[in-house]
Amino acid sequence: MTHDEIFARVATVLEETFEIERARIRPEARLYEDLDIDSIDAVDLLVKLKPMLNKPIKPEQFKAVRTVQDVVQALALLIDSPATA
């Protein structure tokens, strides 16, 4: 998957799950400050995005995530990395 495809999927989940206007969902948008995504919402977001991956998501892989672009980059790393048990 390309970064653009991952961004599109993340944006769709944000829009459909959290009713965030598509225009507000930009790569530089901060999850907490700009999009009102709190820690519980972040867990829900990861659950919705998990089908993109063929492996489990570890919460520590998303600790440094602050923006929509950070989410895209973290997912891209997971998608590109070999599956580990």
PyMOL Python script that loads the backbone (N, CA, C, O; Angstrom):
from pymol import cmd

cmd.read_pdbstr("""\
ATOM      1  N   MET A   1       0.841  -1.199   0.000  1.00  0.00           N
ATOM      2  CA  MET A   1       0.000   0.000   0.000  1.00  0.00           C
ATOM      3  C   MET A   1       0.877   1.250   0.000  1.00  0.00           C
ATOM      4  O   MET A   1       1.909   1.292   0.669  1.00  0.00           O
ATOM      5  N   THR A   2       0.466   2.246  -0.740  1.00  0.00           N
ATOM      6  CA  THR A   2       1.196   3.511  -0.737  1.00  0.00           C
ATOM      7  C   THR A   2       0.751   4.368   0.448  1.00  0.00           C
ATOM      8  O   THR A   2      -0.278   4.109   1.073  1.00  0.00           O
ATOM      9  N   HIS A   3       1.542   5.379   0.734  1.00  0.00           N
ATOM     10  CA  HIS A   3       1.166   6.302   1.819  1.00  0.00           C
ATOM     11  C   HIS A   3      -0.173   6.977   1.499  1.00  0.00           C
ATOM     12  O   HIS A   3      -0.983   7.205   2.397  1.00  0.00           O
ATOM     13  N   ASP A   4      -0.403   7.292   0.236  1.00  0.00           N
ATOM     14  CA  ASP A   4      -1.671   7.928  -0.150  1.00  0.00           C
ATOM     15  C   ASP A   4      -2.855   7.002   0.118  1.00  0.00           C
ATOM     16  O   ASP A   4      -3.909   7.445   0.573  1.00  0.00           O
ATOM     17  N   GLU A   5      -2.674   5.715  -0.167  1.00  0.00           N
ATOM     18  CA  GLU A   5      -3.750   4.749   0.079  1.00  0.00           C
ATOM     19  C   GLU A   5      -4.004   4.584   1.572  1.00  0.00           C
ATOM     20  O   GLU A   5      -5.151   4.485   2.009  1.00  0.00           O
ATOM     21  N   ILE A   6      -2.930   4.556   2.347  1.00  0.00           N
ATOM     22  CA  ILE A   6      -3.076   4.450   3.802  1.00  0.00           C
ATOM     23  C   ILE A   6      -3.768   5.700   4.342  1.00  0.00           C
ATOM     24  O   ILE A   6      -4.674   5.604   5.169  1.00  0.00           O
ATOM     25  N   PHE A   7      -3.339   6.871   3.874  1.00  0.00           N
ATOM     26  CA  PHE A   7      -3.971   8.120   4.314  1.00  0.00           C
ATOM     27  C   PHE A   7      -5.462   8.107   3.993  1.00  0.00           C
ATOM     28  O   PHE A   7      -6.282   8.495   4.825  1.00  0.00           O
ATOM     29  N   ALA A   8      -5.811   7.664   2.794  1.00  0.00           N
ATOM     30  CA  ALA A   8      -7.221   7.623   2.395  1.00  0.00           C
ATOM     31  C   ALA A   8      -8.022   6.721   3.334  1.00  0.00           C
ATOM     32  O   ALA A   8      -9.143   7.057   3.717  1.00  0.00           O
ATOM     33  N   ARG A   9      -7.447   5.581   3.703  1.00  0.00           N
ATOM     34  CA  ARG A   9      -8.139   4.656   4.608  1.00  0.00           C
ATOM     35  C   ARG A   9      -8.284   5.267   5.992  1.00  0.00           C
ATOM     36  O   ARG A   9      -9.356   5.187   6.593  1.00  0.00           O
ATOM     37  N   VAL A  10      -7.221   5.876   6.504  1.00  0.00           N
ATOM     38  CA  VAL A  10      -7.265   6.527   7.814  1.00  0.00           C
ATOM     39  C   VAL A  10      -8.304   7.643   7.802  1.00  0.00           C
ATOM     40  O   VAL A  10      -9.098   7.766   8.735  1.00  0.00           O
ATOM     41  N   ALA A  11      -8.300   8.450   6.754  1.00  0.00           N
ATOM     42  CA  ALA A  11      -9.255   9.566   6.645  1.00  0.00           C
ATOM     43  C   ALA A  11     -10.688   9.052   6.624  1.00  0.00           C
ATOM     44  O   ALA A  11     -11.566   9.641   7.254  1.00  0.00           O
ATOM     45  N   THR A  12     -10.931   7.968   5.913  1.00  0.00           N
ATOM     46  CA  THR A  12     -12.275   7.394   5.849  1.00  0.00           C
ATOM     47  C   THR A  12     -12.723   6.920   7.226  1.00  0.00           C
ATOM     48  O   THR A  12     -13.860   7.162   7.628  1.00  0.00           O
ATOM     49  N   VAL A  13     -11.836   6.249   7.944  1.00  0.00           N
ATOM     50  CA  VAL A  13     -12.179   5.778   9.294  1.00  0.00           C
ATOM     51  C   VAL A  13     -12.466   6.963  10.214  1.00  0.00           C
ATOM     52  O   VAL A  13     -13.440   6.940  10.967  1.00  0.00           O
ATOM     53  N   LEU A  14     -11.631   7.992  10.158  1.00  0.00           N
ATOM     54  CA  LEU A  14     -11.858   9.173  10.992  1.00  0.00           C
ATOM     55  C   LEU A  14     -13.199   9.826  10.667  1.00  0.00           C
ATOM     56  O   LEU A  14     -13.942  10.228  11.563  1.00  0.00           O
ATOM     57  N   GLU A  15     -13.490   9.923   9.394  1.00  0.00           N
ATOM     58  CA  GLU A  15     -14.729  10.561   8.959  1.00  0.00           C
ATOM     59  C   GLU A  15     -15.953   9.732   9.374  1.00  0.00           C
ATOM     60  O   GLU A  15     -16.913  10.271   9.924  1.00  0.00           O
ATOM     61  N   GLU A  16     -15.911   8.431   9.110  1.00  0.00           N
ATOM     62  CA  GLU A  16     -17.087   7.586   9.367  1.00  0.00           C
ATOM     63  C   GLU A  16     -17.264   7.244  10.843  1.00  0.00           C
ATOM     64  O   GLU A  16     -18.392   7.209  11.335  1.00  0.00           O
ATOM     65  N   THR A  17     -16.182   6.994  11.543  1.00  0.00           N
ATOM     66  CA  THR A  17     -16.279   6.557  12.931  1.00  0.00           C
ATOM     67  C   THR A  17     -16.456   7.723  13.895  1.00  0.00           C
ATOM     68  O   THR A  17     -17.231   7.636  14.848  1.00  0.00           O
ATOM     69  N   PHE A  18     -15.741   8.807  13.645  1.00  0.00           N
ATOM     70  CA  PHE A  18     -15.744   9.928  14.583  1.00  0.00           C
ATOM     71  C   PHE A  18     -16.460  11.163  14.043  1.00  0.00           C
ATOM     72  O   PHE A  18     -16.469  12.213  14.685  1.00  0.00           O
ATOM     73  N   GLU A  19     -17.055  11.031  12.867  1.00  0.00           N
ATOM     74  CA  GLU A  19     -17.829  12.109  12.246  1.00  0.00           C
ATOM     75  C   GLU A  19     -17.017  13.403  12.131  1.00  0.00           C
ATOM     76  O   GLU A  19     -17.512  14.494  12.410  1.00  0.00           O
ATOM     77  N   ILE A  20     -15.773  13.251  11.719  1.00  0.00           N
ATOM     78  CA  ILE A  20     -14.903  14.406  11.506  1.00  0.00           C
ATOM     79  C   ILE A  20     -15.031  14.824  10.041  1.00  0.00           C
ATOM     80  O   ILE A  20     -14.969  13.993   9.136  1.00  0.00           O
ATOM     81  N   GLU A  21     -15.212  16.128   9.829  1.00  0.00           N
ATOM     82  CA  GLU A  21     -15.322  16.624   8.455  1.00  0.00           C
ATOM     83  C   GLU A  21     -14.062  16.296   7.670  1.00  0.00           C
ATOM     84  O   GLU A  21     -12.948  16.480   8.160  1.00  0.00           O
ATOM     85  N   ARG A  22     -14.247  15.808   6.449  1.00  0.00           N
ATOM     86  CA  ARG A  22     -13.110  15.398   5.614  1.00  0.00           C
ATOM     87  C   ARG A  22     -12.111  16.551   5.429  1.00  0.00           C
ATOM     88  O   ARG A  22     -10.904  16.314   5.378  1.00  0.00           O
ATOM     89  N   ALA A  23     -12.587  17.763   5.331  1.00  0.00           N
ATOM     90  CA  ALA A  23     -11.701  18.911   5.113  1.00  0.00           C
ATOM     91  C   ALA A  23     -10.738  19.127   6.282  1.00  0.00           C
ATOM     92  O   ALA A  23      -9.660  19.692   6.096  1.00  0.00           O
ATOM     93  N   ARG A  24     -11.115  18.685   7.482  1.00  0.00           N
ATOM     94  CA  ARG A  24     -10.260  18.850   8.659  1.00  0.00           C
ATOM     95  C   ARG A  24      -9.164  17.782   8.732  1.00  0.00           C
ATOM     96  O   ARG A  24      -8.194  17.938   9.474  1.00  0.00           O
ATOM     97  N   ILE A  25      -9.317  16.704   7.967  1.00  0.00           N
ATOM     98  CA  ILE A  25      -8.382  15.581   8.036  1.00  0.00           C
ATOM     99  C   ILE A  25      -7.256  15.812   7.036  1.00  0.00           C
ATOM    100  O   ILE A  25      -7.367  15.489   5.854  1.00  0.00           O
ATOM    101  N   ARG A  26      -6.175  16.379   7.546  1.00  0.00           N
ATOM    102  CA  ARG A  26      -4.987  16.653   6.734  1.00  0.00           C
ATOM    103  C   ARG A  26      -3.800  15.944   7.375  1.00  0.00           C
ATOM    104  O   ARG A  26      -3.840  15.652   8.571  1.00  0.00           O
ATOM    105  N   PRO A  27      -2.763  15.664   6.626  1.00  0.00           N
ATOM    106  CA  PRO A  27      -1.612  14.961   7.215  1.00  0.00           C
ATOM    107  C   PRO A  27      -1.062  15.640   8.466  1.00  0.00           C
ATOM    108  O   PRO A  27      -0.655  14.964   9.412  1.00  0.00           O
ATOM    109  N   GLU A  28      -1.048  16.960   8.475  1.00  0.00           N
ATOM    110  CA  GLU A  28      -0.468  17.672   9.614  1.00  0.00           C
ATOM    111  C   GLU A  28      -1.441  17.870  10.775  1.00  0.00           C
ATOM    112  O   GLU A  28      -1.052  18.392  11.820  1.00  0.00           O
ATOM    113  N   ALA A  29      -2.694  17.462  10.608  1.00  0.00           N
ATOM    114  CA  ALA A  29      -3.690  17.629  11.670  1.00  0.00           C
ATOM    115  C   ALA A  29      -3.294  16.803  12.892  1.00  0.00           C
ATOM    116  O   ALA A  29      -3.010  15.609  12.791  1.00  0.00           O
ATOM    117  N   ARG A  30      -3.283  17.469  14.049  1.00  0.00           N
ATOM    118  CA  ARG A  30      -2.951  16.783  15.300  1.00  0.00           C
ATOM    119  C   ARG A  30      -4.202  16.063  15.798  1.00  0.00           C
ATOM    120  O   ARG A  30      -5.288  16.641  15.848  1.00  0.00           O
ATOM    121  N   LEU A  31      -4.033  14.809  16.161  1.00  0.00           N
ATOM    122  CA  LEU A  31      -5.179  13.993  16.550  1.00  0.00           C
ATOM    123  C   LEU A  31      -5.934  14.595  17.729  1.00  0.00           C
ATOM    124  O   LEU A  31      -7.151  14.763  17.662  1.00  0.00           O
ATOM    125  N   TYR A  32      -5.229  14.920  18.799  1.00  0.00           N
ATOM    126  CA  TYR A  32      -5.890  15.406  20.004  1.00  0.00           C
ATOM    127  C   TYR A  32      -6.340  16.854  19.857  1.00  0.00           C
ATOM    128  O   TYR A  32      -7.508  17.171  20.084  1.00  0.00           O
ATOM    129  N   GLU A  33      -5.423  17.727  19.482  1.00  0.00           N
ATOM    130  CA  GLU A  33      -5.726  19.154  19.457  1.00  0.00           C
ATOM    131  C   GLU A  33      -6.654  19.559  18.319  1.00  0.00           C
ATOM    132  O   GLU A  33      -7.566  20.361  18.518  1.00  0.00           O
ATOM    133  N   ASP A  34      -6.429  19.010  17.126  1.00  0.00           N
ATOM    134  CA  ASP A  34      -7.193  19.450  15.958  1.00  0.00           C
ATOM    135  C   ASP A  34      -8.439  18.607  15.685  1.00  0.00           C
ATOM    136  O   ASP A  34      -9.451  19.121  15.209  1.00  0.00           O
ATOM    137  N   LEU A  35      -8.356  17.303  15.992  1.00  0.00           N
ATOM    138  CA  LEU A  35      -9.460  16.406  15.630  1.00  0.00           C
ATOM    139  C   LEU A  35     -10.225  15.863  16.833  1.00  0.00           C
ATOM    140  O   LEU A  35     -11.159  15.078  16.672  1.00  0.00           O
ATOM    141  N   ASP A  36      -9.835  16.277  18.033  1.00  0.00           N
ATOM    142  CA  ASP A  36     -10.515  15.843  19.266  1.00  0.00           C
ATOM    143  C   ASP A  36     -10.528  14.330  19.440  1.00  0.00           C
ATOM    144  O   ASP A  36     -11.507  13.765  19.927  1.00  0.00           O
ATOM    145  N   ILE A  37      -9.442  13.678  19.044  1.00  0.00           N
ATOM    146  CA  ILE A  37      -9.301  12.231  19.230  1.00  0.00           C
ATOM    147  C   ILE A  37      -8.596  12.018  20.571  1.00  0.00           C
ATOM    148  O   ILE A  37      -7.427  12.372  20.719  1.00  0.00           O
ATOM    149  N   ASP A  38      -9.304  11.440  21.549  1.00  0.00           N
ATOM    150  CA  ASP A  38      -8.674  11.176  22.840  1.00  0.00           C
ATOM    151  C   ASP A  38      -8.103   9.756  22.853  1.00  0.00           C
ATOM    152  O   ASP A  38      -8.147   9.062  21.838  1.00  0.00           O
ATOM    153  N   SER A  39      -7.578   9.330  23.981  1.00  0.00           N
ATOM    154  CA  SER A  39      -6.901   8.025  24.032  1.00  0.00           C
ATOM    155  C   SER A  39      -7.861   6.866  23.770  1.00  0.00           C
ATOM    156  O   SER A  39      -7.475   5.872  23.156  1.00  0.00           O
ATOM    157  N   ILE A  40      -9.098   6.984  24.225  1.00  0.00           N
ATOM    158  CA  ILE A  40     -10.085   5.929  23.961  1.00  0.00           C
ATOM    159  C   ILE A  40     -10.410   5.887  22.467  1.00  0.00           C
ATOM    160  O   ILE A  40     -10.502   4.813  21.873  1.00  0.00           O
ATOM    161  N   ASP A  41     -10.579   7.060  21.873  1.00  0.00           N
ATOM    162  CA  ASP A  41     -10.831   7.128  20.423  1.00  0.00           C
ATOM    163  C   ASP A  41      -9.653   6.553  19.645  1.00  0.00           C
ATOM    164  O   ASP A  41      -9.840   5.897  18.620  1.00  0.00           O
ATOM    165  N   ALA A  42      -8.439   6.801  20.133  1.00  0.00           N
ATOM    166  CA  ALA A  42      -7.250   6.301  19.441  1.00  0.00           C
ATOM    167  C   ALA A  42      -7.249   4.776  19.406  1.00  0.00           C
ATOM    168  O   ALA A  42      -6.860   4.175  18.404  1.00  0.00           O
ATOM    169  N   VAL A  43      -7.684   4.151  20.497  1.00  0.00           N
ATOM    170  CA  VAL A  43      -7.781   2.687  20.532  1.00  0.00           C
ATOM    171  C   VAL A  43      -8.823   2.230  19.509  1.00  0.00           C
ATOM    172  O   VAL A  43      -8.591   1.274  18.768  1.00  0.00           O
ATOM    173  N   ASP A  44      -9.959   2.907  19.470  1.00  0.00           N
ATOM    174  CA  ASP A  44     -10.990   2.571  18.481  1.00  0.00           C
ATOM    175  C   ASP A  44     -10.456   2.719  17.058  1.00  0.00           C
ATOM    176  O   ASP A  44     -10.744   1.896  16.190  1.00  0.00           O
ATOM    177  N   LEU A  45      -9.680   3.769  16.829  1.00  0.00           N
ATOM    178  CA  LEU A  45      -9.092   3.995  15.510  1.00  0.00           C
ATOM    179  C   LEU A  45      -8.191   2.820  15.125  1.00  0.00           C
ATOM    180  O   LEU A  45      -8.259   2.324  14.000  1.00  0.00           O
ATOM    181  N   LEU A  46      -7.352   2.381  16.055  1.00  0.00           N
ATOM    182  CA  LEU A  46      -6.465   1.253  15.773  1.00  0.00           C
ATOM    183  C   LEU A  46      -7.247  -0.023  15.486  1.00  0.00           C
ATOM    184  O   LEU A  46      -6.881  -0.800  14.604  1.00  0.00           O
ATOM    185  N   VAL A  47      -8.325  -0.234  16.234  1.00  0.00           N
ATOM    186  CA  VAL A  47      -9.155  -1.426  16.004  1.00  0.00           C
ATOM    187  C   VAL A  47      -9.733  -1.393  14.591  1.00  0.00           C
ATOM    188  O   VAL A  47      -9.774  -2.418  13.909  1.00  0.00           O
ATOM    189  N   LYS A  48     -10.176  -0.224  14.156  1.00  0.00           N
ATOM    190  CA  LYS A  48     -10.760  -0.083  12.814  1.00  0.00           C
ATOM    191  C   LYS A  48      -9.708  -0.253  11.714  1.00  0.00           C
ATOM    192  O   LYS A  48     -10.019  -0.717  10.617  1.00  0.00           O
ATOM    193  N   LEU A  49      -8.464   0.125  12.015  1.00  0.00           N
ATOM    194  CA  LEU A  49      -7.401   0.045  11.015  1.00  0.00           C
ATOM    195  C   LEU A  49      -6.704  -1.318  10.992  1.00  0.00           C
ATOM    196  O   LEU A  49      -5.988  -1.634  10.042  1.00  0.00           O
ATOM    197  N   LYS A  50      -6.911  -2.109  12.018  1.00  0.00           N
ATOM    198  CA  LYS A  50      -6.229  -3.404  12.123  1.00  0.00           C
ATOM    199  C   LYS A  50      -6.430  -4.309  10.908  1.00  0.00           C
ATOM    200  O   LYS A  50      -5.492  -5.012  10.533  1.00  0.00           O
ATOM    201  N   PRO A  51      -7.614  -4.328  10.268  1.00  0.00           N
ATOM    202  CA  PRO A  51      -7.773  -5.189   9.089  1.00  0.00           C
ATOM    203  C   PRO A  51      -6.797  -4.881   7.948  1.00  0.00           C
ATOM    204  O   PRO A  51      -6.609  -5.716   7.062  1.00  0.00           O
ATOM    205  N   MET A  52      -6.181  -3.714   7.955  1.00  0.00           N
ATOM    206  CA  MET A  52      -5.185  -3.377   6.928  1.00  0.00           C
ATOM    207  C   MET A  52      -3.924  -4.221   7.089  1.00  0.00           C
ATOM    208  O   MET A  52      -3.151  -4.389   6.146  1.00  0.00           O
ATOM    209  N   LEU A  53      -3.730  -4.742   8.283  1.00  0.00           N
ATOM    210  CA  LEU A  53      -2.497  -5.452   8.611  1.00  0.00           C
ATOM    211  C   LEU A  53      -2.764  -6.947   8.729  1.00  0.00           C
ATOM    212  O   LEU A  53      -3.879  -7.371   9.033  1.00  0.00           O
ATOM    213  N   ASN A  54      -1.745  -7.720   8.490  1.00  0.00           N
ATOM    214  CA  ASN A  54      -1.865  -9.160   8.672  1.00  0.00           C
ATOM    215  C   ASN A  54      -1.143  -9.591   9.933  1.00  0.00           C
ATOM    216  O   ASN A  54      -0.658 -10.718  10.031  1.00  0.00           O
ATOM    217  N   LYS A  55      -1.075  -8.691  10.888  1.00  0.00           N
ATOM    218  CA  LYS A  55      -0.384  -8.983  12.145  1.00  0.00           C
ATOM    219  C   LYS A  55      -0.986  -8.117  13.242  1.00  0.00           C
ATOM    220  O   LYS A  55      -1.682  -7.141  12.962  1.00  0.00           O
ATOM    221  N   PRO A  56      -0.716  -8.480  14.491  1.00  0.00           N
ATOM    222  CA  PRO A  56      -1.276  -7.687  15.591  1.00  0.00           C
ATOM    223  C   PRO A  56      -0.627  -6.305  15.683  1.00  0.00           C
ATOM    224  O   PRO A  56       0.518  -6.109  15.274  1.00  0.00           O
ATOM    225  N   ILE A  57      -1.372  -5.375  16.219  1.00  0.00           N
ATOM    226  CA  ILE A  57      -0.864  -4.028  16.474  1.00  0.00           C
ATOM    227  C   ILE A  57      -0.494  -3.961  17.945  1.00  0.00           C
ATOM    228  O   ILE A  57      -1.287  -4.324  18.814  1.00  0.00           O
ATOM    229  N   LYS A  58       0.710  -3.497  18.216  1.00  0.00           N
ATOM    230  CA  LYS A  58       1.133  -3.308  19.603  1.00  0.00           C
ATOM    231  C   LYS A  58       0.972  -1.828  19.938  1.00  0.00           C
ATOM    232  O   LYS A  58       1.447  -0.969  19.194  1.00  0.00           O
ATOM    233  N   PRO A  59       0.306  -1.523  21.052  1.00  0.00           N
ATOM    234  CA  PRO A  59       0.082  -0.110  21.410  1.00  0.00           C
ATOM    235  C   PRO A  59       1.362   0.716  21.432  1.00  0.00           C
ATOM    236  O   PRO A  59       1.338   1.890  21.066  1.00  0.00           O
ATOM    237  N   GLU A  60       2.486   0.122  21.857  1.00  0.00           N
ATOM    238  CA  GLU A  60       3.728   0.911  21.932  1.00  0.00           C
ATOM    239  C   GLU A  60       4.197   1.379  20.557  1.00  0.00           C
ATOM    240  O   GLU A  60       4.973   2.330  20.456  1.00  0.00           O
ATOM    241  N   GLN A  61       3.728   0.714  19.494  1.00  0.00           N
ATOM    242  CA  GLN A  61       4.100   1.146  18.151  1.00  0.00           C
ATOM    243  C   GLN A  61       3.422   2.471  17.781  1.00  0.00           C
ATOM    244  O   GLN A  61       3.778   3.097  16.783  1.00  0.00           O
ATOM    245  N   PHE A  62       2.457   2.886  18.580  1.00  0.00           N
ATOM    246  CA  PHE A  62       1.724   4.121  18.285  1.00  0.00           C
ATOM    247  C   PHE A  62       1.862   5.164  19.386  1.00  0.00           C
ATOM    248  O   PHE A  62       1.137   6.160  19.387  1.00  0.00           O
ATOM    249  N   LYS A  63       2.788   4.949  20.330  1.00  0.00           N
ATOM    250  CA  LYS A  63       2.949   5.907  21.431  1.00  0.00           C
ATOM    251  C   LYS A  63       3.373   7.284  20.963  1.00  0.00           C
ATOM    252  O   LYS A  63       2.945   8.288  21.534  1.00  0.00           O
ATOM    253  N   ALA A  64       4.208   7.350  19.932  1.00  0.00           N
ATOM    254  CA  ALA A  64       4.739   8.629  19.466  1.00  0.00           C
ATOM    255  C   ALA A  64       3.831   9.298  18.434  1.00  0.00           C
ATOM    256  O   ALA A  64       4.158  10.369  17.923  1.00  0.00           O
ATOM    257  N   VAL A  65       2.706   8.680  18.130  1.00  0.00           N
ATOM    258  CA  VAL A  65       1.804   9.208  17.104  1.00  0.00           C
ATOM    259  C   VAL A  65       1.089  10.454  17.630  1.00  0.00           C
ATOM    260  O   VAL A  65       0.452  10.426  18.683  1.00  0.00           O
ATOM    261  N   ARG A  66       1.210  11.539  16.877  1.00  0.00           N
ATOM    262  CA  ARG A  66       0.556  12.800  17.270  1.00  0.00           C
ATOM    263  C   ARG A  66      -0.316  13.371  16.148  1.00  0.00           C
ATOM    264  O   ARG A  66      -1.304  14.057  16.407  1.00  0.00           O
ATOM    265  N   THR A  67       0.058  13.083  14.912  1.00  0.00           N
ATOM    266  CA  THR A  67      -0.665  13.653  13.772  1.00  0.00           C
ATOM    267  C   THR A  67      -1.205  12.538  12.889  1.00  0.00           C
ATOM    268  O   THR A  67      -0.856  11.370  13.063  1.00  0.00           O
ATOM    269  N   VAL A  68      -2.050  12.905  11.951  1.00  0.00           N
ATOM    270  CA  VAL A  68      -2.568  11.940  10.985  1.00  0.00           C
ATOM    271  C   VAL A  68      -1.403  11.341  10.199  1.00  0.00           C
ATOM    272  O   VAL A  68      -1.394  10.140   9.930  1.00  0.00           O
ATOM    273  N   GLN A  69      -0.427  12.160   9.830  1.00  0.00           N
ATOM    274  CA  GLN A  69       0.744  11.653   9.099  1.00  0.00           C
ATOM    275  C   GLN A  69       1.521  10.631   9.930  1.00  0.00           C
ATOM    276  O   GLN A  69       2.033   9.651   9.387  1.00  0.00           O
ATOM    277  N   ASP A  70       1.609  10.855  11.242  1.00  0.00           N
ATOM    278  CA  ASP A  70       2.276   9.886  12.115  1.00  0.00           C
ATOM    279  C   ASP A  70       1.572   8.528  12.057  1.00  0.00           C
ATOM    280  O   ASP A  70       2.226   7.486  12.030  1.00  0.00           O
ATOM    281  N   VAL A  71       0.254   8.546  12.039  1.00  0.00           N
ATOM    282  CA  VAL A  71      -0.520   7.298  11.939  1.00  0.00           C
ATOM    283  C   VAL A  71      -0.196   6.603  10.621  1.00  0.00           C
ATOM    284  O   VAL A  71       0.050   5.397  10.589  1.00  0.00           O
ATOM    285  N   VAL A  72      -0.199   7.373   9.537  1.00  0.00           N
ATOM    286  CA  VAL A  72       0.097   6.822   8.212  1.00  0.00           C
ATOM    287  C   VAL A  72       1.494   6.194   8.201  1.00  0.00           C
ATOM    288  O   VAL A  72       1.670   5.084   7.698  1.00  0.00           O
ATOM    289  N   GLN A  73       2.475   6.890   8.746  1.00  0.00           N
ATOM    290  CA  GLN A  73       3.848   6.374   8.747  1.00  0.00           C
ATOM    291  C   GLN A  73       3.981   5.117   9.602  1.00  0.00           C
ATOM    292  O   GLN A  73       4.669   4.173   9.216  1.00  0.00           O
ATOM    293  N   ALA A  74       3.323   5.102  10.762  1.00  0.00           N
ATOM    294  CA  ALA A  74       3.382   3.931  11.634  1.00  0.00           C
ATOM    295  C   ALA A  74       2.745   2.722  10.950  1.00  0.00           C
ATOM    296  O   ALA A  74       3.272   1.612  11.021  1.00  0.00           O
ATOM    297  N   LEU A  75       1.613   2.945  10.292  1.00  0.00           N
ATOM    298  CA  LEU A  75       0.957   1.850   9.571  1.00  0.00           C
ATOM    299  C   LEU A  75       1.811   1.374   8.401  1.00  0.00           C
ATOM    300  O   LEU A  75       1.906   0.173   8.148  1.00  0.00           O
ATOM    301  N   ALA A  76       2.425   2.302   7.696  1.00  0.00           N
ATOM    302  CA  ALA A  76       3.280   1.932   6.558  1.00  0.00           C
ATOM    303  C   ALA A  76       4.439   1.052   7.016  1.00  0.00           C
ATOM    304  O   ALA A  76       4.792   0.081   6.346  1.00  0.00           O
ATOM    305  N   LEU A  77       5.024   1.396   8.154  1.00  0.00           N
ATOM    306  CA  LEU A  77       6.117   0.579   8.692  1.00  0.00           C
ATOM    307  C   LEU A  77       5.623  -0.821   9.032  1.00  0.00           C
ATOM    308  O   LEU A  77       6.306  -1.808   8.758  1.00  0.00           O
ATOM    309  N   LEU A  78       4.450  -0.906   9.621  1.00  0.00           N
ATOM    310  CA  LEU A  78       3.900  -2.211   9.985  1.00  0.00           C
ATOM    311  C   LEU A  78       3.538  -3.037   8.754  1.00  0.00           C
ATOM    312  O   LEU A  78       3.758  -4.247   8.722  1.00  0.00           O
ATOM    313  N   ILE A  79       2.990  -2.383   7.757  1.00  0.00           N
ATOM    314  CA  ILE A  79       2.603  -3.089   6.527  1.00  0.00           C
ATOM    315  C   ILE A  79       3.842  -3.616   5.811  1.00  0.00           C
ATOM    316  O   ILE A  79       3.832  -4.725   5.277  1.00  0.00           O
ATOM    317  N   ASP A  80       4.908  -2.816   5.802  1.00  0.00           N
ATOM    318  CA  ASP A  80       6.125  -3.181   5.090  1.00  0.00           C
ATOM    319  C   ASP A  80       7.027  -4.154   5.854  1.00  0.00           C
ATOM    320  O   ASP A  80       7.870  -4.828   5.262  1.00  0.00           O
ATOM    321  N   SER A  81       6.840  -4.217   7.170  1.00  0.00           N
ATOM    322  CA  SER A  81       7.733  -5.074   7.963  1.00  0.00           C
ATOM    323  C   SER A  81       7.273  -6.526   7.906  1.00  0.00           C
ATOM    324  O   SER A  81       6.082  -6.795   7.752  1.00  0.00           O
ATOM    325  N   PRO A  82       8.202  -7.452   8.028  1.00  0.00           N
ATOM    326  CA  PRO A  82       7.806  -8.863   8.030  1.00  0.00           C
ATOM    327  C   PRO A  82       7.012  -9.196   9.298  1.00  0.00           C
ATOM    328  O   PRO A  82       7.218  -8.589  10.349  1.00  0.00           O
ATOM    329  N   ALA A  83       6.127 -10.142   9.184  1.00  0.00           N
ATOM    330  CA  ALA A  83       5.307 -10.532  10.324  1.00  0.00           C
ATOM    331  C   ALA A  83       6.192 -11.162  11.398  1.00  0.00           C
ATOM    332  O   ALA A  83       7.054 -11.995  11.119  1.00  0.00           O
ATOM    333  N   THR A  84       5.945 -10.730  12.641  1.00  0.00           N
ATOM    334  CA  THR A  84       6.673 -11.302  13.751  1.00  0.00           C
ATOM    335  C   THR A  84       5.683 -11.789  14.789  1.00  0.00           C
ATOM    336  O   THR A  84       4.628 -11.187  14.992  1.00  0.00           O
ATOM    337  N   ALA A  85       6.029 -12.873  15.435  1.00  0.00           N
ATOM    338  CA  ALA A  85       5.102 -13.460  16.415  1.00  0.00           C
ATOM    339  C   ALA A  85       5.249 -12.791  17.754  1.00  0.00           C
ATOM    340  O   ALA A  85       4.553 -13.150  18.703  1.00  0.00           O
TER     341      ALA A  85
END
""", "prot")
cmd.dss("prot")
cmd.show_as("cartoon", "prot")
cmd.util.cbc("prot")
cmd.orient("prot")
